Structures are given as structure tokens and as C-alpha cells.
Amino acid sequence: MNKINYEEIGNRIRTIREAQGLTQEEASERCDITTPFYGNIERGDRKMSVETLVKISKGLGVSADELLFGDVLQKLDESSRILSGIQRRVDEKQFEKYLMIIKNIATIIDRL
């Protein structure tokens, strides 16, 4: 039987949080857990219940599978997380500019 590696899970949680441009405080608030407990989870210092796993999954907008196992639709999810993080940080007009730049880059790459 495989042992759960809480440090790996914590690293995945940290990576997702950082990709969304969130601080630990912001993420813990979204996940409805205390900031110190959230920090302990990211470092792999504390085990978490299924209830806490679900809170983190919902708070960060990712599947529990991704938190536990990683690589689940990772590239698609990563691009969605990045865009979501940008969208939360900027106003609608700025976000439209980001999308326009991405579309233009895609057109250039398609021509190569």
C-alpha cells in the first residue's frame, strides 16, 4: 500500500496558489481554513482531513485528484489557472488586452 506523501500534496497546493497569484492568506480565506494551518499543509507538516482537502479543492478551483495526484489534465488546468489568476488581478479592459495578446501570439506560432 502506498503511503500518502503530504509534502508532495503541499507542493502541488503551493504551485496552484502561486499560479493564481494568491498569497497564503488569500488562499486560506478562500479555503475557509486558518492561515497557519494552510501554511502547514503547504509545507507538508500537517495531515489534512478529507473535509479540508475538499475545502482547498473548492477554494482553489481545482479537482481533489489534481491535489492528490497531479498531472490530471495538467496543461489545460494550468492555462485555466493562469488566466483565472490574471482575471482576478486586473479589470475587464486589461483582461481583454491579455486575451488579445494571447490570440496574436497563437496566430504567430501557427504561421511558423
N, CA, C and O of each residue as an XYZ file, in Angstrom:
448
protein
N       0.833     -1.184      0.000
C       0.000      0.000      0.000
C       0.881      1.251      0.000
O       1.830      1.353      0.777
N       0.562      2.184     -0.865
C       1.346      3.419     -0.961
C       1.004      4.358      0.185
O      -0.160      4.512      0.555
N       2.026      4.978      0.733
C       1.848      5.950      1.797
C       1.577      7.319      1.179
O       2.181      7.677      0.168
N       0.682      8.073      1.777
C       0.359      9.408      1.278
C       1.529     10.334      1.574
O       2.005     10.409      2.707
N       1.982     11.036      0.548
C       3.094     11.968      0.705
C       2.513     13.383      0.825
O       2.219     14.031     -0.179
N       2.354     13.842      2.052
C       1.742     15.149      2.297
C       2.622     16.303      1.824
O       2.120     17.383      1.515
N       3.923     16.077      1.769
C       4.819     17.122      1.272
C       4.577     17.363     -0.226
O       4.541     18.511     -0.670
N       4.411     16.288     -1.000
C       4.120     16.425     -2.427
C       2.777     17.112     -2.649
O       2.652     17.972     -3.521
N       1.783     16.737     -1.867
C       0.465     17.371     -1.969
C       0.593     18.850     -1.646
O       0.035     19.694     -2.349
N       1.320     19.166     -0.592
C       1.533     20.566     -0.209
C       2.235     21.357     -1.296
O       1.889     22.510     -1.551
N       3.227     20.738     -1.942
C       3.926     21.409     -3.045
C       2.982     21.696     -4.204
O       3.053     22.760     -4.820
N       2.091     20.740     -4.504
C       1.115     20.971     -5.574
C       0.166     22.106     -5.202
O      -0.169     22.941     -6.042
N      -0.264     22.134     -3.950
C      -1.157     23.207     -3.483
C      -0.449     24.554     -3.608
O      -1.049     25.522     -4.075
N       0.812     24.629     -3.199
C       1.579     25.869     -3.286
C       1.716     26.311     -4.746
O       1.530     27.486     -5.063
N       2.039     25.378     -5.620
C       2.205     25.699     -7.037
C       0.910     26.263     -7.625
O       0.937     27.237     -8.377
N      -0.205     25.656     -7.283
C      -1.508     26.119     -7.774
C      -1.803     27.512     -7.229
O      -2.236     28.392     -7.973
N      -1.570     27.712     -5.936
C      -1.816     29.028     -5.320
C      -0.973     30.099     -5.991
O      -1.479     31.166     -6.338
N       0.310     29.818     -6.175
C       1.203     30.800     -6.780
C       0.820     31.090     -8.231
O       0.914     32.233     -8.678
N       0.389     30.061     -8.972
C      -0.044     30.271    -10.357
C      -1.268     31.173    -10.422
O      -1.489     31.856    -11.423
N      -2.055     31.176     -9.368
C      -3.244     32.026     -9.309
C      -2.927     33.406     -8.749
O      -3.804     34.265     -8.663
N      -1.677     33.614     -8.372
C      -1.267     34.922     -7.866
C      -1.815     35.232     -6.485
O      -2.031     36.395     -6.142
N      -2.042     34.188     -5.690
C      -2.612     34.373     -4.349
C      -1.540     34.285     -3.275
O      -0.564     33.548     -3.423
N      -1.718     35.030     -2.204
C      -0.893     34.856     -1.008
C      -1.474     33.699     -0.209
O      -2.592     33.255     -0.471
N      -0.715     33.212      0.764
C      -1.254     32.172      1.643
C      -2.486     32.677      2.379
O      -3.440     31.926      2.586
N      -2.469     33.932      2.771
C      -3.616     34.497      3.490
C      -4.864     34.506      2.615
O      -5.948     34.140      3.068
N      -4.710     34.926      1.358
C      -5.851     34.954      0.440
C      -6.373     33.543      0.165
O      -7.581     33.309      0.140
N      -5.447     32.614     -0.040
C      -5.849     31.236     -0.318
C      -6.540     30.614      0.898
O      -7.556     29.933      0.757
N      -5.997     30.845      2.072
C      -6.609     30.256      3.266
C      -8.013     30.802      3.490
O      -8.909     30.082      3.932
N      -8.194     32.083      3.180
C      -9.523     32.680      3.304
C     -10.504     32.026      2.328
O     -11.633     31.698      2.694
N     -10.062     31.844      1.093
C     -10.917     31.180      0.092
C     -11.247     29.748      0.488
O     -12.332     29.244      0.199
N     -10.302     29.105      1.149
C     -10.471     27.704      1.536
C     -11.162     27.541      2.889
O     -11.457     26.425      3.317
N     -11.413     28.666      3.552
C     -12.087     28.662      4.849
C     -11.327     27.852      5.905
O     -11.909     27.090      6.676
N      -9.988     28.050      5.908
C      -9.155     27.466      6.958
C      -8.195     28.558      7.433
O      -7.994     29.556      6.741
N      -7.612     28.369      8.600
C      -6.720     29.399      9.134
C      -5.429     29.462      8.315
O      -5.002     28.469      7.726
N      -4.826     30.632      8.290
C      -3.588     30.819      7.547
C      -2.454     29.939      8.085
O      -1.731     29.339      7.290
N      -2.275     29.842      9.413
C      -1.201     28.968      9.904
C      -1.402     27.508      9.499
O      -0.440     26.834      9.129
N      -2.639     27.013      9.563
C      -2.910     25.634      9.166
C      -2.651     25.459      7.677
O      -2.073     24.457      7.256
N      -3.081     26.439      6.876
C      -2.847     26.387      5.430
C      -1.341     26.310      5.144
O      -0.906     25.505      4.321
N      -0.552     27.142      5.822
C       0.899     27.123      5.640
C       1.501     25.772      5.996
O       2.391     25.280      5.301
N       1.013     25.171      7.085
C       1.490     23.844      7.485
C       1.166     22.797      6.426
O       1.963     21.891      6.182
N       0.000     22.915      5.798
C      -0.388     21.970      4.745
C       0.540     22.130      3.548
O       1.015     21.138      2.996
N       0.802     23.368      3.142
C       1.699     23.592      2.002
C       3.091     23.024      2.256
O       3.730     22.516      1.334
N       3.560     23.103      3.480
C       4.893     22.576      3.807
C       4.872     21.066      4.030
O       5.929     20.442      4.133
N       3.693     20.481      4.104
C       3.582     19.050      4.358
C       3.793     18.698      5.812
O       4.023     17.535      6.145
N       3.717     19.702      6.692
C       3.934     19.480      8.120
C       2.706     18.893      8.818
O       2.825     18.289      9.884
N       1.535     19.069      8.219
C       0.296     18.607      8.850
C      -0.491     17.747      7.879
O      -0.531     18.021      6.679
N      -1.110     16.716      8.402
C      -2.034     15.920      7.609
C      -3.352     16.677      7.553
O      -3.651     17.504      8.414
N      -4.131     16.375      6.524
C      -5.426     17.041      6.420
C      -6.527     16.007      6.270
O      -6.315     14.910      5.753
N      -7.698     16.383      6.731
C      -8.865     15.514      6.594
C      -9.404     15.613      5.177
O      -9.006     16.489      4.409
N     -10.305     14.715      4.841
C     -10.973     14.783      3.539
C     -11.749     16.089      3.447
O     -11.790     16.716      2.388
N     -12.362     16.499      4.544
C     -13.110     17.763      4.561
C     -12.202     18.940      4.190
O     -12.591     19.803      3.403
N     -10.999     18.971      4.756
C     -10.050     20.043      4.449
C      -9.591     19.957      2.999
O      -9.458     20.981      2.328
N      -9.351     18.755      2.515
C      -8.972     18.573      1.115
C     -10.048     19.142      0.190
O      -9.733     19.804     -0.798
N     -11.303     18.887      0.507
C     -12.414     19.400     -0.297
C     -12.457     20.923     -0.225
O     -12.680     21.580     -1.242
N     -12.248     21.496      0.963
C     -12.235     22.955      1.099
C     -11.140     23.579      0.234
O     -11.369     24.589     -0.431
N      -9.960     22.978      0.245
C      -8.850     23.506     -0.549
C      -9.141     23.345     -2.034
O      -8.886     24.253     -2.825
N      -9.668     22.201     -2.404
C     -10.018     21.954     -3.797
C     -11.012     22.995     -4.305
O     -10.820     23.572     -5.375
N     -12.059     23.231     -3.545
C     -13.064     24.219     -3.939
C     -12.496     25.636     -3.901
O     -12.740     26.436     -4.804
N     -11.743     25.936     -2.857
C     -11.189     27.280     -2.703
C     -10.234     27.667     -3.815
O     -10.187     28.827     -4.223
N      -9.468     26.696     -4.309
C      -8.507     26.970     -5.379
C      -9.068     26.648     -6.762
O      -8.429     26.918     -7.779
N     -10.257     26.074     -6.788
C     -10.904     25.786     -8.072
C     -10.237     24.684     -8.872
O     -10.170     24.750    -10.099
N      -9.743     23.668     -8.172
C      -9.122     22.519     -8.837
C      -9.729     21.242     -8.290
O     -10.375     21.257     -7.242
N      -9.527     20.144     -8.988
C     -10.070     18.873     -8.518
C      -9.210     18.310     -7.386
O      -8.015     18.589     -7.284
N      -9.850     17.521     -6.553
C      -9.111     16.833     -5.491
C      -8.083     15.892     -6.101
O      -7.002     15.708     -5.541
N      -8.412     15.291     -7.253
C      -7.457     14.424     -7.950
C      -6.174     15.160     -8.278
O      -5.078     14.622     -8.119
N      -6.317     16.392     -8.734
C      -5.129     17.162     -9.088
C      -4.276     17.436     -7.853
O      -3.049     17.370     -7.912
N      -4.936     17.745     -6.729
C      -4.184     17.993     -5.498
C      -3.479     16.725     -5.022
O      -2.332     16.771     -4.579
N      -4.170     15.604     -5.117
C      -3.610     14.348     -4.621
C      -2.572     13.742     -5.556
O      -1.534     13.251     -5.111
N      -2.857     13.779     -6.845
C      -2.040     13.029     -7.788
C      -1.301     13.886     -8.809
O      -0.351     13.407     -9.427
N      -1.707     15.133     -9.002
C      -1.091     15.997    -10.005
C      -1.331     15.486    -11.412
O      -1.966     14.447    -11.595
N      -0.843     16.188    -12.383
C      -0.851     15.782    -13.794
C      -2.221     15.430    -14.369
O      -2.286     14.909    -15.483
N      -3.303     15.689    -13.668
C      -4.631     15.411    -14.214
C      -5.012     16.601    -15.082
O      -5.301     17.687    -14.579
N      -5.007     16.386    -16.364
C      -5.260     17.465    -17.327
C      -4.409     18.692    -16.987
O      -4.878     19.827    -17.075
N      -3.173     18.453    -16.602
C      -2.323     19.498    -16.037
C      -2.151     20.698    -16.959
O      -2.266     21.835    -16.501
N      -1.885     20.485    -18.217
C      -1.628     21.624    -19.093
C      -2.875     22.477    -19.286
O      -2.797     23.705    -19.252
N      -4.027     21.834    -19.490
C      -5.270     22.581    -19.647
C      -5.610     23.303    -18.352
O      -5.967     24.481    -18.365
N      -5.500     22.597    -17.241
C      -5.791     23.209    -15.951
C      -4.831     24.345    -15.640
O      -5.234     25.364    -15.080
N      -3.568     24.177    -15.999
C      -2.581     25.212    -15.724
C      -2.914     26.489    -16.481
O      -2.840     27.584    -15.922
N      -3.281     26.351    -17.748
C      -3.620     27.546    -18.510
C      -4.882     28.198    -17.960
O      -4.983     29.424    -17.929
N      -5.844     27.392    -17.525
C      -7.057     27.950    -16.925
C      -6.745     28.674    -15.624
O      -7.286     29.749    -15.367
N      -5.879     28.094    -14.805
C      -5.499     28.728    -13.540
C      -4.774     30.051    -13.788
O      -5.013     31.044    -13.101
N      -3.889     30.046    -14.777
C      -3.148     31.270    -15.076
C      -4.112     32.362    -15.517
O      -4.037     33.493    -15.036
N      -5.020     32.024    -16.436
C      -5.989     33.016    -16.898
C      -6.898     33.467    -15.768
O      -7.223     34.651    -15.672
N      -7.310     32.549    -14.917
C      -8.157     32.918    -13.779
C      -7.425     33.862    -12.838
O      -7.999     34.828    -12.336
N      -6.143     33.570    -12.606
C      -5.344     34.437    -11.745
C      -5.209     35.835    -12.317
O      -5.305     36.829    -11.596
N      -4.984     35.900    -13.627
C      -4.885     37.211    -14.285
C      -6.215     37.938    -14.186
O      -6.259     39.126    -13.867
N      -7.287     37.229    -14.457
C      -8.625     37.841    -14.452
C      -8.975     38.414    -13.083
O      -9.636     39.449    -12.997
N      -8.542     37.760    -12.023
C      -8.818     38.252    -10.674
C      -7.996     39.492    -10.329
O      -8.417     40.308     -9.509
N      -6.824     39.634    -10.955
C      -5.927     40.736    -10.610
C      -6.167     42.009    -11.402
O      -5.782     43.091    -10.960
N      -6.800     41.898    -12.570
C      -6.931     43.059    -13.436
C      -8.406     43.348    -13.720
O      -9.280     42.519    -13.466
N      -8.654     44.538    -14.251
C     -10.034     44.863    -14.611
C     -10.371     44.232    -15.968
O      -9.510     43.658    -16.637
N     -11.640     44.353    -16.353
C     -12.127     43.687    -17.566
C     -11.398     44.160    -18.825
O     -11.077     43.359    -19.704
N     -11.142     45.455    -18.902
C     -10.469     46.024    -20.075
C      -9.045     45.469    -20.198
O      -8.607     45.114    -21.293
N      -8.327     45.397    -19.077
C      -6.970     44.855    -19.092
C      -6.986     43.368    -19.454
O      -6.123     42.891    -20.191
N      -7.976     42.641    -18.929
C      -8.066     41.213    -19.219
C      -8.281     40.989    -20.716
O      -7.708     40.064    -21.292
N      -9.094     41.821    -21.341
C      -9.313     41.721    -22.788
C      -8.001     41.923    -23.537
O      -7.772     41.278    -24.560
N      -7.142     42.802    -23.048
C      -5.836     43.021    -23.666
C      -4.969     41.769    -23.555
O      -4.297     41.384    -24.512
N      -4.988     41.137    -22.381
C      -4.256     39.879    -22.212
C      -4.739     38.848    -23.226
O      -3.924     38.196    -23.879
N      -6.047     38.694    -23.366
C      -6.599     37.717    -24.300
C      -6.204     38.037    -25.739
O      -5.888     37.133    -26.513
N      -6.221     39.318    -26.098
C      -5.843     39.728    -27.443
C      -4.377     39.370    -27.706
O      -4.045     38.881    -28.786
N      -3.513     39.607    -26.742
C      -2.096     39.277    -26.885
C      -1.921     37.772    -27.063
O      -1.154     37.334    -27.921
N      -2.622     36.985    -26.262
C      -2.525     35.525    -26.362
C      -2.983     35.057    -27.743
O      -2.334     34.211    -28.359
N      -4.092     35.601    -28.226
C      -4.593     35.224    -29.556
C      -3.589     35.595    -30.644
O      -3.370     34.822    -31.576
N      -2.984     36.765    -30.530
C      -1.990     37.191    -31.523
C      -0.758     36.292    -31.494
O      -0.222     35.943    -32.546
N      -0.315     35.922    -30.330
C       0.829     35.018    -30.221
C       0.483     33.672    -30.843
O       1.305     33.092    -31.553
N      -0.723     33.167    -30.588
C      -1.150     31.887    -31.172
C      -1.147     31.953    -32.687
O      -0.741     31.000    -33.352
N      -1.599     33.075    -33.237
C      -1.597     33.243    -34.695
C      -0.180     33.234    -35.251
O       0.080     32.620    -36.286
N       0.726     33.905    -34.573
C       2.135     33.938    -34.995
C       2.734     32.541    -34.945
O       3.413     32.125    -35.885
N       2.492     31.813    -33.864
C       3.041     30.467    -33.717
C       2.463     29.541    -34.785
O       3.181     28.700    -35.326
N       1.179     29.688    -35.094
C       0.556     28.851    -36.126
C       1.206     29.064    -37.485
O       1.234     28.148    -38.307
N       1.726     30.250    -37.728
C       2.339     30.582    -39.019
C       3.774     30.069    -39.127
O       4.323     29.989    -40.226
N       4.377     29.726    -38.004
C       5.788     29.269    -38.032
C       5.914     27.881    -38.627
O       7.019     27.349    -38.726
